[in-house]
Amino acid sequence: MDEGKRMDHVFVLIEIQAVAGHEDQIRETFVHTIKTSHKPGIRSAQIFEHASEPGRFYSLQEWESEAAFREHMTGSREGLDSQMAMLRGAPSLTILKSLG
């Protein structure tokens, strides 16, 4: 991989937490959304649930660039708005750059 591509490449850690009683619905929606939505610029995505806190979910996504991720998020706001009543606050987004 050339140096320019490596510098643009990012990982995004997304964390969401379901409101009590909505864990199954959020789990199903989160998994379906991550696995089936078309995302130009995404290289891979993994989905996790906290081992000791059911209802706390994570996705670790690998993107070609931060710009590609941000462009995707701009188009994803509508779907997120419909799920907010079942979440304990807004999703947490952390953008990570690989050190090697």
Gaussian input, Z-matrix of N, CA and C with variables (Angstrom, degrees):
# hf/3-21g

backbone

0 1
 N
 C     1     B1
 C     2     B2     1     A1
 N     3     B3     2     A2     1     D1
 C     4     B4     3     A3     2     D2
 C     5     B5     4     A4     3     D3
 N     6     B6     5     A5     4     D4
 C     7     B7     6     A6     5     D5
 C     8     B8     7     A7     6     D6
 N     9     B9     8     A8     7     D7
 C    10    B10     9     A9     8     D8
 C    11    B11    10    A10     9     D9
 N    12    B12    11    A11    10    D10
 C    13    B13    12    A12    11    D11
 C    14    B14    13    A13    12    D12
 N    15    B15    14    A14    13    D13
 C    16    B16    15    A15    14    D14
 C    17    B17    16    A16    15    D15
 N    18    B18    17    A17    16    D16
 C    19    B19    18    A18    17    D17
 C    20    B20    19    A19    18    D18
 N    21    B21    20    A20    19    D19
 C    22    B22    21    A21    20    D20
 C    23    B23    22    A22    21    D21
 N    24    B24    23    A23    22    D22
 C    25    B25    24    A24    23    D23
 C    26    B26    25    A25    24    D24
 N    27    B27    26    A26    25    D25
 C    28    B28    27    A27    26    D26
 C    29    B29    28    A28    27    D27
 N    30    B30    29    A29    28    D28
 C    31    B31    30    A30    29    D29
 C    32    B32    31    A31    30    D30
 N    33    B33    32    A32    31    D31
 C    34    B34    33    A33    32    D32
 C    35    B35    34    A34    33    D33
 N    36    B36    35    A35    34    D34
 C    37    B37    36    A36    35    D35
 C    38    B38    37    A37    36    D36
 N    39    B39    38    A38    37    D37
 C    40    B40    39    A39    38    D38
 C    41    B41    40    A40    39    D39
 N    42    B42    41    A41    40    D40
 C    43    B43    42    A42    41    D41
 C    44    B44    43    A43    42    D42
 N    45    B45    44    A44    43    D43
 C    46    B46    45    A45    44    D44
 C    47    B47    46    A46    45    D45
 N    48    B48    47    A47    46    D46
 C    49    B49    48    A48    47    D47
 C    50    B50    49    A49    48    D48
 N    51    B51    50    A50    49    D49
 C    52    B52    51    A51    50    D50
 C    53    B53    52    A52    51    D51
 N    54    B54    53    A53    52    D52
 C    55    B55    54    A54    53    D53
 C    56    B56    55    A55    54    D54
 N    57    B57    56    A56    55    D55
 C    58    B58    57    A57    56    D56
 C    59    B59    58    A58    57    D57
 N    60    B60    59    A59    58    D58
 C    61    B61    60    A60    59    D59
 C    62    B62    61    A61    60    D60
 N    63    B63    62    A62    61    D61
 C    64    B64    63    A63    62    D62
 C    65    B65    64    A64    63    D63
 N    66    B66    65    A65    64    D64
 C    67    B67    66    A66    65    D65
 C    68    B68    67    A67    66    D66
 N    69    B69    68    A68    67    D67
 C    70    B70    69    A69    68    D68
 C    71    B71    70    A70    69    D69
 N    72    B72    71    A71    70    D70
 C    73    B73    72    A72    71    D71
 C    74    B74    73    A73    72    D72
 N    75    B75    74    A74    73    D73
 C    76    B76    75    A75    74    D74
 C    77    B77    76    A76    75    D75
 N    78    B78    77    A77    76    D76
 C    79    B79    78    A78    77    D77
 C    80    B80    79    A79    78    D78
 N    81    B81    80    A80    79    D79
 C    82    B82    81    A81    80    D80
 C    83    B83    82    A82    81    D81
 N    84    B84    83    A83    82    D82
 C    85    B85    84    A84    83    D83
 C    86    B86    85    A85    84    D84
 N    87    B87    86    A86    85    D85
 C    88    B88    87    A87    86    D86
 C    89    B89    88    A88    87    D87
 N    90    B90    89    A89    88    D88
 C    91    B91    90    A90    89    D89
 C    92    B92    91    A91    90    D90
 N    93    B93    92    A92    91    D91
 C    94    B94    93    A93    92    D92
 C    95    B95    94    A94    93    D93
 N    96    B96    95    A95    94    D94
 C    97    B97    96    A96    95    D95
 C    98    B98    97    A97    96    D96
 N    99    B99    98    A98    97    D97
 C   100   B100    99    A99    98    D98
 C   101   B101   100   A100    99    D99
 N   102   B102   101   A101   100   D100
 C   103   B103   102   A102   101   D101
 C   104   B104   103   A103   102   D102
 N   105   B105   104   A104   103   D103
 C   106   B106   105   A105   104   D104
 C   107   B107   106   A106   105   D105
 N   108   B108   107   A107   106   D106
 C   109   B109   108   A108   107   D107
 C   110   B110   109   A109   108   D108
 N   111   B111   110   A110   109   D109
 C   112   B112   111   A111   110   D110
 C   113   B113   112   A112   111   D111
 N   114   B114   113   A113   112   D112
 C   115   B115   114   A114   113   D113
 C   116   B116   115   A115   114   D114
 N   117   B117   116   A116   115   D115
 C   118   B118   117   A117   116   D116
 C   119   B119   118   A118   117   D117
 N   120   B120   119   A119   118   D118
 C   121   B121   120   A120   119   D119
 C   122   B122   121   A121   120   D120
 N   123   B123   122   A122   121   D121
 C   124   B124   123   A123   122   D122
 C   125   B125   124   A124   123   D123
 N   126   B126   125   A125   124   D124
 C   127   B127   126   A126   125   D125
 C   128   B128   127   A127   126   D126
 N   129   B129   128   A128   127   D127
 C   130   B130   129   A129   128   D128
 C   131   B131   130   A130   129   D129
 N   132   B132   131   A131   130   D130
 C   133   B133   132   A132   131   D131
 C   134   B134   133   A133   132   D132
 N   135   B135   134   A134   133   D133
 C   136   B136   135   A135   134   D134
 C   137   B137   136   A136   135   D135
 N   138   B138   137   A137   136   D136
 C   139   B139   138   A138   137   D137
 C   140   B140   139   A139   138   D138
 N   141   B141   140   A140   139   D139
 C   142   B142   141   A141   140   D140
 C   143   B143   142   A142   141   D141
 N   144   B144   143   A143   142   D142
 C   145   B145   144   A144   143   D143
 C   146   B146   145   A145   144   D144
 N   147   B147   146   A146   145   D145
 C   148   B148   147   A147   146   D146
 C   149   B149   148   A148   147   D147
 N   150   B150   149   A149   148   D148
 C   151   B151   150   A150   149   D149
 C   152   B152   151   A151   150   D150
 N   153   B153   152   A152   151   D151
 C   154   B154   153   A153   152   D152
 C   155   B155   154   A154   153   D153
 N   156   B156   155   A155   154   D154
 C   157   B157   156   A156   155   D155
 C   158   B158   157   A157   156   D156
 N   159   B159   158   A158   157   D157
 C   160   B160   159   A159   158   D158
 C   161   B161   160   A160   159   D159
 N   162   B162   161   A161   160   D160
 C   163   B163   162   A162   161   D161
 C   164   B164   163   A163   162   D162
 N   165   B165   164   A164   163   D163
 C   166   B166   165   A165   164   D164
 C   167   B167   166   A166   165   D165
 N   168   B168   167   A167   166   D166
 C   169   B169   168   A168   167   D167
 C   170   B170   169   A169   168   D168
 N   171   B171   170   A170   169   D169
 C   172   B172   171   A171   170   D170
 C   173   B173   172   A172   171   D171
 N   174   B174   173   A173   172   D172
 C   175   B175   174   A174   173   D173
 C   176   B176   175   A175   174   D174
 N   177   B177   176   A176   175   D175
 C   178   B178   177   A177   176   D176
 C   179   B179   178   A178   177   D177
 N   180   B180   179   A179   178   D178
 C   181   B181   180   A180   179   D179
 C   182   B182   181   A181   180   D180
 N   183   B183   182   A182   181   D181
 C   184   B184   183   A183   182   D182
 C   185   B185   184   A184   183   D183
 N   186   B186   185   A185   184   D184
 C   187   B187   186   A186   185   D185
 C   188   B188   187   A187   186   D186
 N   189   B189   188   A188   187   D187
 C   190   B190   189   A189   188   D188
 C   191   B191   190   A190   189   D189
 N   192   B192   191   A191   190   D190
 C   193   B193   192   A192   191   D191
 C   194   B194   193   A193   192   D192
 N   195   B195   194   A194   193   D193
 C   196   B196   195   A195   194   D194
 C   197   B197   196   A196   195   D195
 N   198   B198   197   A197   196   D196
 C   199   B199   198   A198   197   D197
 C   200   B200   199   A199   198   D198
 N   201   B201   200   A200   199   D199
 C   202   B202   201   A201   200   D200
 C   203   B203   202   A202   201   D201
 N   204   B204   203   A203   202   D202
 C   205   B205   204   A204   203   D203
 C   206   B206   205   A205   204   D204
 N   207   B207   206   A206   205   D205
 C   208   B208   207   A207   206   D206
 C   209   B209   208   A208   207   D207
 N   210   B210   209   A209   208   D208
 C   211   B211   210   A210   209   D209
 C   212   B212   211   A211   210   D210
 N   213   B213   212   A212   211   D211
 C   214   B214   213   A213   212   D212
 C   215   B215   214   A214   213   D213
 N   216   B216   215   A215   214   D214
 C   217   B217   216   A216   215   D215
 C   218   B218   217   A217   216   D216
 N   219   B219   218   A218   217   D217
 C   220   B220   219   A219   218   D218
 C   221   B221   220   A220   219   D219
 N   222   B222   221   A221   220   D220
 C   223   B223   222   A222   221   D221
 C   224   B224   223   A223   222   D222
 N   225   B225   224   A224   223   D223
 C   226   B226   225   A225   224   D224
 C   227   B227   226   A226   225   D225
 N   228   B228   227   A227   226   D226
 C   229   B229   228   A228   227   D227
 C   230   B230   229   A229   228   D228
 N   231   B231   230   A230   229   D229
 C   232   B232   231   A231   230   D230
 C   233   B233   232   A232   231   D231
 N   234   B234   233   A233   232   D232
 C   235   B235   234   A234   233   D233
 C   236   B236   235   A235   234   D234
 N   237   B237   236   A236   235   D235
 C   238   B238   237   A237   236   D236
 C   239   B239   238   A238   237   D237
 N   240   B240   239   A239   238   D238
 C   241   B241   240   A240   239   D239
 C   242   B242   241   A241   240   D240
 N   243   B243   242   A242   241   D241
 C   244   B244   243   A243   242   D242
 C   245   B245   244   A244   243   D243
 N   246   B246   245   A245   244   D244
 C   247   B247   246   A246   245   D245
 C   248   B248   247   A247   246   D246
 N   249   B249   248   A248   247   D247
 C   250   B250   249   A249   248   D248
 C   251   B251   250   A250   249   D249
 N   252   B252   251   A251   250   D250
 C   253   B253   252   A252   251   D251
 C   254   B254   253   A253   252   D252
 N   255   B255   254   A254   253   D253
 C   256   B256   255   A255   254   D254
 C   257   B257   256   A256   255   D255
 N   258   B258   257   A257   256   D256
 C   259   B259   258   A258   257   D257
 C   260   B260   259   A259   258   D258
 N   261   B261   260   A260   259   D259
 C   262   B262   261   A261   260   D260
 C   263   B263   262   A262   261   D261
 N   264   B264   263   A263   262   D262
 C   265   B265   264   A264   263   D263
 C   266   B266   265   A265   264   D264
 N   267   B267   266   A266   265   D265
 C   268   B268   267   A267   266   D266
 C   269   B269   268   A268   267   D267
 N   270   B270   269   A269   268   D268
 C   271   B271   270   A270   269   D269
 C   272   B272   271   A271   270   D270
 N   273   B273   272   A272   271   D271
 C   274   B274   273   A273   272   D272
 C   275   B275   274   A274   273   D273
 N   276   B276   275   A275   274   D274
 C   277   B277   276   A276   275   D275
 C   278   B278   277   A277   276   D276
 N   279   B279   278   A278   277   D277
 C   280   B280   279   A279   278   D278
 C   281   B281   280   A280   279   D279
 N   282   B282   281   A281   280   D280
 C   283   B283   282   A282   281   D281
 C   284   B284   283   A283   282   D282
 N   285   B285   284   A284   283   D283
 C   286   B286   285   A285   284   D284
 C   287   B287   286   A286   285   D285
 N   288   B288   287   A287   286   D286
 C   289   B289   288   A288   287   D287
 C   290   B290   289   A289   288   D288
 N   291   B291   290   A290   289   D289
 C   292   B292   291   A291   290   D290
 C   293   B293   292   A292   291   D291
 N   294   B294   293   A293   292   D292
 C   295   B295   294   A294   293   D293
 C   296   B296   295   A295   294   D294
 N   297   B297   296   A296   295   D295
 C   298   B298   297   A297   296   D296
 C   299   B299   298   A298   297   D297

   B1=1.4550
   B2=1.5266
   B3=1.3345
   B4=1.4621
   B5=1.5256
   B6=1.3243
   B7=1.4685
   B8=1.5267
   B9=1.3381
   B10=1.4612
   B11=1.5133
   B12=1.3331
   B13=1.4627
   B14=1.5176
   B15=1.3192
   B16=1.4580
   B17=1.5285
   B18=1.3287
   B19=1.4580
   B20=1.5333
   B21=1.3330
   B22=1.4577
   B23=1.5232
   B24=1.3026
   B25=1.4611
   B26=1.5357
   B27=1.3522
   B28=1.4682
   B29=1.5302
   B30=1.3250
   B31=1.4578
   B32=1.5220
   B33=1.3152
   B34=1.4556
   B35=1.5257
   B36=1.3216
   B37=1.4560
   B38=1.5263
   B39=1.3169
   B40=1.4597
   B41=1.5212
   B42=1.3277
   B43=1.4607
   B44=1.5212
   B45=1.3302
   B46=1.4595
   B47=1.5209
   B48=1.3290
   B49=1.4580
   B50=1.5208
   B51=1.3286
   B52=1.4616
   B53=1.5207
   B54=1.3127
   B55=1.4604
   B56=1.5302
   B57=1.3242
   B58=1.4680
   B59=1.5267
   B60=1.3168
   B61=1.4519
   B62=1.5177
   B63=1.3347
   B64=1.4679
   B65=1.5319
   B66=1.3246
   B67=1.4674
   B68=1.5324
   B69=1.3296
   B70=1.4663
   B71=1.5244
   B72=1.3156
   B73=1.4644
   B74=1.5287
   B75=1.3203
   B76=1.4657
   B77=1.5305
   B78=1.3294
   B79=1.4723
   B80=1.5305
   B81=1.3223
   B82=1.4611
   B83=1.5285
   B84=1.3193
   B85=1.4639
   B86=1.5205
   B87=1.3281
   B88=1.4667
   B89=1.5271
   B90=1.3250
   B91=1.4714
   B92=1.5232
   B93=1.3184
   B94=1.4654
   B95=1.5298
   B96=1.3156
   B97=1.4639
   B98=1.5220
   B99=1.3170
   B100=1.4666
   B101=1.5270
   B102=1.3194
   B103=1.4678
   B104=1.5219
   B105=1.3229
   B106=1.4660
   B107=1.5231
   B108=1.3058
   B109=1.4666
   B110=1.5240
   B111=1.3331
   B112=1.4680
   B113=1.5234
   B114=1.3176
   B115=1.4598
   B116=1.5264
   B117=1.3213
   B118=1.4637
   B119=1.5279
   B120=1.3097
   B121=1.4625
   B122=1.5113
   B123=1.3344
   B124=1.4646
   B125=1.5270
   B126=1.3177
   B127=1.4636
   B128=1.5208
   B129=1.3219
   B130=1.4646
   B131=1.5197
   B132=1.3339
   B133=1.4667
   B134=1.5205
   B135=1.3056
   B136=1.4551
   B137=1.5218
   B138=1.3304
   B139=1.4597
   B140=1.5222
   B141=1.3328
   B142=1.4634
   B143=1.5252
   B144=1.3396
   B145=1.4626
   B146=1.5206
   B147=1.3087
   B148=1.4633
   B149=1.5239
   B150=1.3282
   B151=1.4683
   B152=1.5241
   B153=1.3244
   B154=1.4694
   B155=1.5285
   B156=1.3294
   B157=1.4669
   B158=1.5261
   B159=1.3349
   B160=1.4644
   B161=1.5288
   B162=1.3200
   B163=1.4591
   B164=1.5182
   B165=1.3380
   B166=1.4720
   B167=1.5310
   B168=1.3390
   B169=1.4624
   B170=1.5239
   B171=1.3324
   B172=1.4599
   B173=1.5220
   B174=1.3054
   B175=1.4576
   B176=1.5220
   B177=1.3283
   B178=1.4584
   B179=1.5175
   B180=1.3304
   B181=1.4566
   B182=1.5195
   B183=1.3103
   B184=1.4642
   B185=1.5291
   B186=1.3407
   B187=1.4613
   B188=1.5234
   B189=1.3222
   B190=1.4622
   B191=1.5231
   B192=1.3346
   B193=1.4639
   B194=1.5244
   B195=1.3173
   B196=1.4625
   B197=1.5215
   B198=1.3322
   B199=1.4666
   B200=1.5277
   B201=1.3277
   B202=1.4719
   B203=1.5247
   B204=1.3332
   B205=1.4668
   B206=1.5262
   B207=1.3190
   B208=1.4711
   B209=1.5328
   B210=1.3232
   B211=1.4612
   B212=1.5323
   B213=1.3141
   B214=1.4697
   B215=1.5314
   B216=1.3200
   B217=1.4640
   B218=1.5252
   B219=1.3225
   B220=1.4612
   B221=1.5246
   B222=1.3249
   B223=1.4579
   B224=1.5151
   B225=1.3168
   B226=1.4714
   B227=1.5202
   B228=1.2799
   B229=1.4703
   B230=1.5288
   B231=1.3427
   B232=1.4672
   B233=1.5248
   B234=1.3312
   B235=1.4590
   B236=1.5110
   B237=1.3220
   B238=1.4582
   B239=1.5223
   B240=1.3140
   B241=1.4651
   B242=1.5282
   B243=1.3263
   B244=1.4653
   B245=1.5271
   B246=1.3292
   B247=1.4653
   B248=1.5295
   B249=1.3157
   B250=1.4659
   B251=1.5284
   B252=1.3153
   B253=1.4672
   B254=1.5257
   B255=1.3382
   B256=1.4673
   B257=1.5264
   B258=1.3341
   B259=1.4661
   B260=1.5207
   B261=1.3206
   B262=1.4748
   B263=1.5204
   B264=1.2948
   B265=1.4562
   B266=1.5162
   B267=1.3117
   B268=1.4640
   B269=1.5273
   B270=1.3346
   B271=1.4611
   B272=1.5276
   B273=1.3131
   B274=1.4608
   B275=1.5234
   B276=1.3314
   B277=1.4622
   B278=1.5193
   B279=1.3227
   B280=1.4567
   B281=1.5177
   B282=1.3222
   B283=1.4602
   B284=1.5222
   B285=1.3259
   B286=1.4655
   B287=1.5238
   B288=1.3185
   B289=1.4645
   B290=1.5162
   B291=1.3097
   B292=1.4594
   B293=1.5245
   B294=1.3076
   B295=1.4664
   B296=1.5243
   B297=1.2857
   B298=1.4664
   B299=1.4802
   A1=107.68
   A2=116.67
   A3=117.21
   A4=110.68
   A5=115.12
   A6=121.39
   A7=112.86
   A8=118.12
   A9=121.04
   A10=112.58
   A11=116.64
   A12=120.02
   A13=111.11
   A14=118.09
   A15=121.40
   A16=110.35
   A17=117.81
   A18=120.61
   A19=111.43
   A20=117.96
   A21=121.09
   A22=112.42
   A23=116.91
   A24=125.12
   A25=110.58
   A26=117.45
   A27=120.98
   A28=110.68
   A29=114.54
   A30=122.97
   A31=106.63
   A32=116.38
   A33=121.17
   A34=107.80
   A35=115.87
   A36=122.05
   A37=107.52
   A38=115.98
   A39=122.15
   A40=107.56
   A41=116.43
   A42=121.21
   A43=108.78
   A44=115.79
   A45=121.13
   A46=108.29
   A47=115.63
   A48=119.94
   A49=108.55
   A50=114.85
   A51=121.15
   A52=111.12
   A53=115.53
   A54=121.87
   A55=106.69
   A56=116.80
   A57=121.21
   A58=110.55
   A59=115.50
   A60=121.16
   A61=113.95
   A62=117.78
   A63=122.24
   A64=112.05
   A65=117.58
   A66=121.13
   A67=112.37
   A68=116.90
   A69=119.70
   A70=111.78
   A71=116.63
   A72=120.41
   A73=110.94
   A74=117.79
   A75=120.77
   A76=110.05
   A77=117.58
   A78=121.08
   A79=109.81
   A80=116.03
   A81=121.08
   A82=111.37
   A83=116.64
   A84=121.11
   A85=111.49
   A86=117.61
   A87=122.33
   A88=110.46
   A89=116.57
   A90=120.61
   A91=110.12
   A92=117.46
   A93=121.19
   A94=111.00
   A95=116.94
   A96=121.38
   A97=111.65
   A98=117.40
   A99=120.76
   A100=110.68
   A101=117.43
   A102=120.55
   A103=114.37
   A104=119.25
   A105=119.60
   A106=115.75
   A107=119.27
   A108=117.90
   A109=110.42
   A110=115.51
   A111=121.84
   A112=108.49
   A113=115.67
   A114=120.44
   A115=109.39
   A116=118.64
   A117=118.95
   A118=110.01
   A119=116.41
   A120=120.89
   A121=114.72
   A122=118.17
   A123=118.91
   A124=109.15
   A125=115.66
   A126=121.30
   A127=111.47
   A128=117.02
   A129=120.57
   A130=109.16
   A131=114.87
   A132=120.78
   A133=108.66
   A134=115.25
   A135=122.26
   A136=107.62
   A137=115.77
   A138=121.32
   A139=108.49
   A140=115.78
   A141=121.47
   A142=110.11
   A143=115.02
   A144=121.39
   A145=106.71
   A146=116.60
   A147=121.63
   A148=108.99
   A149=117.30
   A150=122.19
   A151=113.46
   A152=117.38
   A153=119.12
   A154=113.54
   A155=117.52
   A156=121.88
   A157=109.81
   A158=117.31
   A159=119.18
   A160=110.71
   A161=115.12
   A162=119.69
   A163=113.53
   A164=117.48
   A165=121.56
   A166=106.31
   A167=115.72
   A168=121.79
   A169=111.17
   A170=114.19
   A171=121.71
   A172=109.33
   A173=116.07
   A174=121.62
   A175=107.00
   A176=115.58
   A177=121.41
   A178=106.01
   A179=115.45
   A180=121.41
   A181=110.25
   A182=115.04
   A183=121.98
   A184=107.20
   A185=116.36
   A186=122.46
   A187=110.87
   A188=116.52
   A189=121.68
   A190=111.21
   A191=116.26
   A192=120.59
   A193=109.38
   A194=115.67
   A195=120.15
   A196=110.04
   A197=116.68
   A198=120.30
   A199=111.11
   A200=117.92
   A201=121.30
   A202=110.56
   A203=116.68
   A204=120.17
   A205=110.61
   A206=117.30
   A207=120.87
   A208=111.11
   A209=116.62
   A210=119.89
   A211=110.01
   A212=116.60
   A213=120.56
   A214=110.71
   A215=117.62
   A216=121.21
   A217=111.97
   A218=117.24
   A219=120.89
   A220=110.18
   A221=116.84
   A222=121.09
   A223=114.11
   A224=118.17
   A225=122.05
   A226=113.73
   A227=118.74
   A228=121.85
   A229=113.18
   A230=117.73
   A231=120.43
   A232=111.68
   A233=117.84
   A234=121.21
   A235=112.18
   A236=116.73
   A237=121.55
   A238=111.00
   A239=116.84
   A240=120.56
   A241=111.77
   A242=117.64
   A243=120.52
   A244=112.16
   A245=118.60
   A246=122.73
   A247=113.38
   A248=118.67
   A249=121.69
   A250=113.87
   A251=119.07
   A252=120.78
   A253=111.74
   A254=116.78
   A255=120.68
   A256=112.78
   A257=116.71
   A258=121.58
   A259=110.87
   A260=115.61
   A261=121.54
   A262=108.05
   A263=116.47
   A264=121.18
   A265=112.57
   A266=114.35
   A267=121.49
   A268=110.41
   A269=116.73
   A270=119.43
   A271=110.87
   A272=115.13
   A273=121.35
   A274=107.76
   A275=116.48
   A276=121.85
   A277=109.16
   A278=116.62
   A279=121.90
   A280=107.87
   A281=116.88
   A282=121.35
   A283=108.12
   A284=114.98
   A285=122.31
   A286=109.90
   A287=116.24
   A288=121.82
   A289=108.53
   A290=115.57
   A291=121.29
   A292=110.81
   A293=115.85
   A294=120.94
   A295=111.84
   A296=116.18
   A297=117.95
   A298=113.25
   D1=136.69
   D2=-179.44
   D3=-78.48
   D4=163.36
   D5=-173.07
   D6=-60.33
   D7=-39.47
   D8=-179.23
   D9=-63.12
   D10=-42.81
   D11=179.28
   D12=-65.87
   D13=-38.57
   D14=-179.59
   D15=-64.73
   D16=-38.12
   D17=-177.59
   D18=-69.69
   D19=-32.19
   D20=-179.36
   D21=-79.62
   D22=-28.68
   D23=-175.44
   D24=-59.91
   D25=130.93
   D26=179.63
   D27=-136.53
   D28=159.14
   D29=169.41
   D30=-112.04
   D31=145.06
   D32=178.19
   D33=-123.90
   D34=126.66
   D35=175.88
   D36=-104.16
   D37=118.51
   D38=179.60
   D39=-109.97
   D40=132.21
   D41=176.80
   D42=-125.82
   D43=131.26
   D44=173.48
   D45=-131.55
   D46=154.18
   D47=177.37
   D48=-133.37
   D49=126.70
   D50=-179.25
   D51=-77.00
   D52=146.41
   D53=169.84
   D54=-67.81
   D55=142.57
   D56=179.56
   D57=-50.78
   D58=133.51
   D59=-179.20
   D60=94.62
   D61=-12.84
   D62=-179.28
   D63=-113.97
   D64=12.22
   D65=-175.92
   D66=-58.13
   D67=-47.24
   D68=-177.34
   D69=-64.36
   D70=-42.68
   D71=-179.71
   D72=-65.34
   D73=-43.98
   D74=179.45
   D75=-66.88
   D76=-40.98
   D77=177.87
   D78=-56.41
   D79=-51.20
   D80=-178.18
   D81=-61.69
   D82=-45.78
   D83=-179.48
   D84=-65.09
   D85=-44.19
   D86=-178.64
   D87=-62.09
   D88=-48.92
   D89=-179.80
   D90=-62.00
   D91=-46.55
   D92=-179.49
   D93=-61.31
   D94=-45.41
   D95=-178.28
   D96=-63.31
   D97=-46.11
   D98=-178.34
   D99=-66.22
   D100=-40.97
   D101=-174.71
   D102=-79.96
   D103=-24.79
   D104=-170.75
   D105=-114.34
   D106=-17.46
   D107=-176.83
   D108=-78.12
   D109=141.48
   D110=179.57
   D111=-78.05
   D112=125.72
   D113=-176.71
   D114=-132.23
   D115=94.42
   D116=175.66
   D117=-59.42
   D118=131.95
   D119=178.26
   D120=97.91
   D121=-10.24
   D122=179.23
   D123=-85.45
   D124=138.90
   D125=178.45
   D126=-99.67
   D127=-38.88
   D128=-179.94
   D129=-162.38
   D130=162.42
   D131=176.54
   D132=-151.09
   D133=136.56
   D134=174.92
   D135=-123.13
   D136=149.24
   D137=-177.00
   D138=-123.82
   D139=137.56
   D140=-176.91
   D141=-136.12
   D142=155.88
   D143=168.35
   D144=-123.86
   D145=138.11
   D146=-179.80
   D147=-56.53
   D148=133.03
   D149=-174.73
   D150=-64.70
   D151=-33.19
   D152=-176.84
   D153=-116.23
   D154=3.84
   D155=178.18
   D156=-131.03
   D157=79.65
   D158=178.35
   D159=-54.36
   D160=139.28
   D161=-179.25
   D162=96.48
   D163=-4.32
   D164=174.68
   D165=-106.06
   D166=117.04
   D167=-172.45
   D168=-119.80
   D169=152.25
   D170=-179.07
   D171=-136.35
   D172=149.15
   D173=167.37
   D174=-132.38
   D175=130.19
   D176=173.90
   D177=-107.62
   D178=114.98
   D179=-175.02
   D180=-116.91
   D181=141.83
   D182=177.41
   D183=-107.53
   D184=124.33
   D185=-176.49
   D186=-120.89
   D187=150.42
   D188=176.89
   D189=-62.67
   D190=-32.69
   D191=179.99
   D192=-161.07
   D193=161.33
   D194=174.87
   D195=-64.38
   D196=-35.68
   D197=179.48
   D198=-61.70
   D199=-40.30
   D200=178.19
   D201=-62.97
   D202=-41.91
   D203=177.97
   D204=-63.53
   D205=-47.23
   D206=-177.83
   D207=-63.01
   D208=-37.73
   D209=177.66
   D210=-63.83
   D211=-42.31
   D212=176.82
   D213=-60.58
   D214=-44.86
   D215=-177.56
   D216=-63.87
   D217=-34.31
   D218=177.89
   D219=-59.30
   D220=-40.37
   D221=179.77
   D222=-81.52
   D223=-10.36
   D224=-175.43
   D225=-97.54
   D226=-4.37
   D227=-174.27
   D228=-59.00
   D229=-39.47
   D230=-176.15
   D231=-60.27
   D232=-47.36
   D233=179.68
   D234=-63.20
   D235=-35.84
   D236=179.73
   D237=-66.91
   D238=-40.72
   D239=-178.99
   D240=-57.45
   D241=-37.21
   D242=-178.21
   D243=-71.09
   D244=-18.76
   D245=-178.82
   D246=-98.10
   D247=-11.40
   D248=-171.95
   D249=-58.63
   D250=-32.58
   D251=-179.46
   D252=-65.28
   D253=-20.49
   D254=-179.74
   D255=-98.68
   D256=4.03
   D257=-179.43
   D258=-112.39
   D259=150.00
   D260=173.56
   D261=-86.95
   D262=74.25
   D263=179.39
   D264=92.71
   D265=176.72
   D266=-178.61
   D267=-70.23
   D268=152.74
   D269=175.49
   D270=-59.81
   D271=146.69
   D272=174.54
   D273=-93.71
   D274=127.73
   D275=179.39
   D276=-117.60
   D277=128.12
   D278=176.24
   D279=-126.06
   D280=123.42
   D281=178.93
   D282=-98.75
   D283=126.02
   D284=-175.46
   D285=-119.19
   D286=140.95
   D287=174.15
   D288=-111.31
   D289=135.25
   D290=-178.89
   D291=-68.12
   D292=139.82
   D293=176.60
   D294=-94.76
   D295=-0.16
   D296=178.26
   D297=156.39

